């Protein structure tokens, strides 16, 4: 008789704890019980291009809104682009439909937010909100900081309407960026290496001026005025952090990564304060990649001094935050081969045998929920470390091990994990020849 191995014991623990997902309404009842009265539900993804992750995340969020009173969705997207969607879902927009409302997402990778799942969710949210009073409508917000020039334009547009003299001063300050032709990285390179002066002091001055006028600007027209001031103030803060971010890009990954995730966590905090101040208790679903939402202290990131949103939210809010990861074994994914490349439908290779994904593949259920927070036995079984896969907007199967795997301790990284054994590529709203002809055969050796 064969000896019982550690892998056998781990497999047994997973089998006993795994709760099958069969496509029914009650699949996520255990997850909602775990969430309880938490104010934050961080819903990850193992790639930026997997249909199943986006679909299930949207369905869970609908239940959080309807059953748990969640008041906002905050996503890994640029603030001004997402705020256009916010206006649409809350009934303050001239956009005729969700497709138009998502029209601000023009920066690579457009498919992250211009896809069929987000389109359907945005329409659902607008319809859901239509029966609610204005003050109770659920919002949609972006947390990211890439939109340097779009945020500058948003601040100027706001001030042009409300305070033309202040707009002139802002235009002068922001003119510091003009001769870089809206190339944020060119600015960062020139400023970092002393080829041009930095714009740091000017953007700080602009943010301080907006904040000094907060009481006046935000009180002019009731609820809508407060919302619009909040939008403008966050854009001004984004310009400040984006200016710093693009300078840090050329000083190393750790500093730029930490600045970006700290900005996203600060934006989340600002959103909490804004919603709470309007007597709408903030309960927020956050949509980002696993690498941002799983606790960095439980991954290789901690060894390099990197932090992330999941860690910062846990440190500040404790058990009020639930962190949920998604995993897959194989399937297809929408991704590019290079930065700024076209969307392609690519075959995802079967997970490496040393990974959590391969471990989950061996269970009897193809798709399942695994709660970790209060399950001591499975937490011990999955304390790791083991390999975990992460696919961003670029997928390079020829360098699978080096490009897409890292070590993690899953039980400390997340409070729950949702696994789909075979997943499917996210469908972009725009059609790309490389995507239409996708799903190439697996041609790479399994040991790469």
N, C-alpha and C positions, 0 to 999 in steps of 0.2 A: 504494500500500500504506500502510495507516494506521501512524503512528508508535507505537512501543512506549512506554507510559506507566509512571509509577511504580506506578500501581494494577495494571497488567498484571504487573509484576515481583513485586509483593507477592502477587498472586493465584497466580502460578506457584509461589512459595515455599510458600504455604499448601497448594496442591494436592499438591506433592511430599512435604510433611511430614505431611499429614493421614492418620490411620489410621482407616478406617471402623469405625463401631460398628454391628454387624448383629444384635445380640441374641443373641450366642453367648457361651459361657463364656470363650473366649480373647480377647474384645474388649479386656480390660484387662490382658493379659499385659505389654504394653509399659509400662503405668503401674506395675505391680508391680515390674518391672525397674528403673524410675526410682526408686521408693521404696526399694528395696534394704533396707538395715539401718536406715533412718531410724526414729527413735523417735516422731515426730509426723507425722501426716498430716492436714492441715487441708483439709477438704472443704466448699467453699462452696455458694452458691446465688445466682442472680440475682433471686430473689423468695422470699418466705416462703409462697408458695402454689402451687408448681408440682409436680405429681405426678412428672414425669420426673426432676427433680433429686433429690427425696426417694428415689425408687425406686433410681436408679443409685448414689446415695450409700450407701444401705443395702447394695446388692449388693457394692460395693467394700469396705465395712467388713466384711462377712462373710468375704471373702477375706483381708483383713488379719488378722482374728482367727484364721482357720483355718490360713493359710499363713505369716503373718509373726509370729504370737505376740502380737498386740496384746491388751492387758490391760484397756482401758477405752475407753468412748465418753463424750466430754464435749460437751455441747450448749448452745446459746443458750437456756437455760431457767432458771427459778428453782431454787435449790439444794434447798429442802425438797420441792418437787413432784417433781423428778428423783430425789431420794434414795428416795422411795417406790417408784419404778420400780426403782431399784437393789436394794432389798430383795427385790422380786418376782423379778427375773431371777436373783438369787443364791440364791433359795430360803429367804429369811428372813421372808417376808410372809404375812399371813393373807388377802391378796387372792386371789380365786378365779381370776382371769384377767387378761389384759393390759388389758382395758377398765376393770376396777376399779382396777388399778395406775396407770392414767393419770388416775384420777379427781381427783387433786390439781390438775390443770391447769384452773382455773376462771377465771383472769384473762384478759382480752382480750389477744391473739387466741387463743382456745382451739384453733383448727384447726391452729396451728403444730405441736402435739404430739398433739392428739386427732384423728388422721386415720388412714386405712386403712393407709398405708405404715408408719407408726410402730407401729401396733397389731401388724401382722404381724412387724415386726422384733423387737419386745419378746417376742413369743411364741417366735420363733426363738431368741433369745438365752437365754431361760429353758430351753428344751429342750437347747440346746448345753451350757449350764452344768451341767445335771443329771447329766452323765456325768463331771464333773470334781470333784476334791477341793475342799473349801470354800476353801482358800487360793488356788486357781488360777482361781476363777471370774471371768469378765469383768464389770466393773461399768458402771453408767450414771449419769452425774453431770451436774449443771447448773452453769453458770458465771456466770449473771446475778445482778443485785442488786436486782430490783424488789420482792422479797418481804419488805419490812420487818416487817410485822405477823405474817406466817406464820413468819418466822424467830424473832421474839420468842417466839411460842407454842411453837416447837420447843425453844428453849433452856429455857424454863420446864418443859415436859413432861419433858425429860431430867433436869433438876435435881430435880424433884419425886420422881423414881424413885430417884435415886442420892444426893442430899444435900438433904433438905427445908429445912434451915437456910439453905443457899446459895440455894435457890429463893426463900425469903422476901426475901433481899437483892436478888436479881435482879428480883423482882416490884416492889419499891420503886423500883429504878433505872429500870426500863422504864415505870413508871406516868407518867413524864414525857410519854409520847406519848398517854395515854389520852383526854384531852379533845378530840382531833382526830378521834375516831370512825373510826379506821382509814383516814383520808384522808391519805395520805403527802404529797401535793402541798400540802394545806392546812397541814400542819406546816412544810413547806419554805418556803412563802410567809410564814407568821407569823414563823419564825425568821430569815429573811433580812432582813425589813424591821423587825425589832425589836419586833414585836407580841407576842412571847412569848420566854422564855428558850430557848436551845438545849439539846438533850439530849446534846450531844457529850461532856462530861466524864463523864456517868453511863454512857454506852455504852462509853467507853474503860475505865472502872473495871471494868465487868462482864467485858469481854474479858480484861483483865489477871488478874482473879480466877480465871477458868476456866483460863487458861494456868498460873497458879501451882499449880493442883491437878491438872495434867495427869498427872503420874506416878501419883498415887493413882487418879484416875478411870479412866485407860486401862489399868490393870493388874489390874482387879478380876475380869475374867472372860475372859481370853485374847483371842483374835482378834476376837470379836464386840464385846467391850468397847472395844477400840482403834478399831474402825469407828464405834461409836456415839459415842465421845468426839470423833473426827474430825468427825462429822456436827454435833455440838453446837458445837464450836469454830468451824467454818466458818460456822455460823449466827450466832454472836456476832460474828465478824468482818464478816459481811454486814450486820448491823444497824449497825455502825459506819460502813461505807462507804455504805450506803443513806442513813443520816442525813445524811452529807456530800453525797451525790448530790442528794437532794431540796432541799438548800439551794442547791446550785450551779445547779439548773435555772433559777433566776430571775436568774442572773448571766451567762448566755450559753451558747451551744451548745458552744463549744470546751471549756470547763472541765468541763461535765457529761459530754460525750462521752469525754474523756480519762480522767476518773475511772472511768466505767463500764468502758471497755476495759482500763484498768490493773487494775481489780478482777478482771475475767475472766482476765487473764494471771496475776495473783497466785494466783487459785484453781487455775489449771492447775498452777502451780509447787507449790502446797501438795499437790495430788493426786499429783504426781510424787514428792515427798518421802514422802508417806504410803504409797504403793505400794512404793517402793523400800525403806522401812523394814521392810516385811513380807516382804522377800526375793522380791518379785514385780516384776521390772524393769518400770518404767512404759513402755508403748508405747501411745500414745493417739491415737485418731481423734477429731477435733474437727469438729462440725457447727455452722456458723454462716453468716450471710449473707456474700456476697462482700465487702461493705463493711467487715466486721470481719476477714476472713481474708486478703484480698489486701493486700500490703504498702502501707501508707498513703503511704510515701515516693515511690511511683510514681504517685500520684494528686493531684488538686487539693487533697486534705486537707492535704498538707504545707504548702501555701501559707498555710493558716490556722492552722498550728501543731497540727493534729490528729494523733494517733497511733492505732494500733489493735492488735488482738491479733496479726495476722500480722506486723506490724513488730516488736513486742516479742519474739515467739517467734523470729523470724529473728535478731534482735540477740543473743539469749541462747544459742540452740541451733545457729545456723548451718546447716550441711548436714544436721543431724539432723532438720530439719523440711522437709517438702514441702508447698507451697501449691498447691491445685488450685481453679480457678474453673469455674463453669458459665455458659453463655450460651444465649440463644434468640433467634430472629428474630421469631416470631409465635405465636399460639395462644390459649389461655385461661389464666386464673389465678384462684385464690381470693384475694380481697382485700375490704376494706371501702372505703366512700367517705368515712368519717369515723372518727376515733378512737372506740373503743367501739361502732362500728357493726356491723351484722350481716354475716356472711360472704356475699359475692356471687360468682357465677361470671361473670367479666368477660372480654370479648374483648381480647386484647393486640394492639395495633396493630403493623403491620410496622415494623421498626426503621428509624430515620432513616439516610439514605444516607451520612452522614459517620461512621457508627459501625462498631465492630468487628463487631457482629452482622450488619450489612448486608454487610460484606466476606465474612464466613463464609457468608452466604446464597448467594453467587455461586459457591461451590465445587461440584464434582460430587457430593460426598457430603453427604447431608442431615444425617447425624449422624456426628461424628468426634471423635477424641482428637488433641490437638496438644501434643506435649511441647516445652517451651521451654528448659529448663535447659541442656542440652548440645547444642542445635541452633542453631549460630551464625547460619546463614543466615536461618532463620525468626525468630530473635530480633531480628536487624537489621531485617527486614521489618516487624515488629510493635512496634518501639520507640516509635512514636507521636510525640506524643500524638494520640489519637482519642477520639471519644465512646464511652462505655460505659453500658449501661442498668442501672438498679437499681430494682427494685420491692420495697417493704417490705410492711407489712401493709395499707397504703392504696395504691390505684392510681387515679390521676386522669388518664385519657387526654386530657381536654380541655386539660390543661397539661403534656402529655407532655415537651416539651423542657425546660421549667423544673423540673419536679418529679422527673423520672426519669433524667436523663442528667448525666454528669460527664466530665471529661477524665481519661484515664489512659494510662500507658505499659504496655501489657499484658505485654510480655516481661519487665519488671522487677517487675510486680505479682504474677505467678504463675509457678510452675515448670511447670505444665501447665494446659490448658483443655479442657473437654469441651463440645462444642456440639451442641444438638438444635434443628434448624431450626424445627420446629413442636411446641409442648409443650401439655400439658393441665392443667387445674385440679386441684389437690389435693382429695381427697374427704374432707370433715369427717365425724367420727363422728356429730355432731348434724346434723339436717336443718334447713336454713333455707329459707323460701319464696323468698327472693331468690337463693339458690344453685340451687335446683331449677329455677327459671325462667330461669336465666342464659344466657350466651353471646349477648349483644345484638349486633346487626349493627354493623359498623364504620360510623359516621356522621360521624366527624370528618375535617376536611381534612388531607391528608397533610403539609402544611407547618407545622403547629402546633409 
